[in-house]
């Protein structure tokens, strides 16, 4: 049972345009959400996070939006750059001593020059 | 500052053979994680250590998998005997704390192929 779902396996966008990566979750106990970026042959790298007390968090070209009622979050990258081409994982956790990260399957983003 | 170091980067073995992976976390990070990432999937937690104590090993298949972090720094993950289904990337991560908001830093992983 996938508790974190990234239903689109891939996305292709033109350089300079906006990339929107979507993520849905089913566990209502999740209250902290993260995006990780992964290049081939490297480990995932933390990109941005958001707590459930917020609905938006911005860091440079990256913005994460959280819609708790819909159990949906999205990562916006604007403007997209060729170096953004990678696999993006959505992850979620719940507050607690034994909390763990639950990852989605990932979305492969390709930014065309 | 050096990141999480893992070795080997690649390993090919025949089924029923043993295999071991090594991880050196970021200096000062007390929490260490081992994940398994199957092809086309996200990482899945196998075990989490706080210093030398395994505080969450509920997802570790204990019949064939074992892990240790004897001095609370380096860690080793072992599979004995390996099965075809163990082919995956094994990722090690570390964080300064074990809370849900503590950022986990990942190593490059060990890609295991079981023939």
Interface residues (C-beta under 8 A of the other chain):
Chain A: X4 X31 X32 X36 X41 X42 X43 X44 X45 X46 X49 X51 X89 X91 X93 X94 X95 X96 X97 X98 X99 X100 X101 X103 X104 X105 X106
Chain B: X4 X40 X41 X42 X43 X44 X45 X48 X55 X56 X91 X93 X98 X99 X100 X101 X103 X104 X105 X106 X107 X108 X109
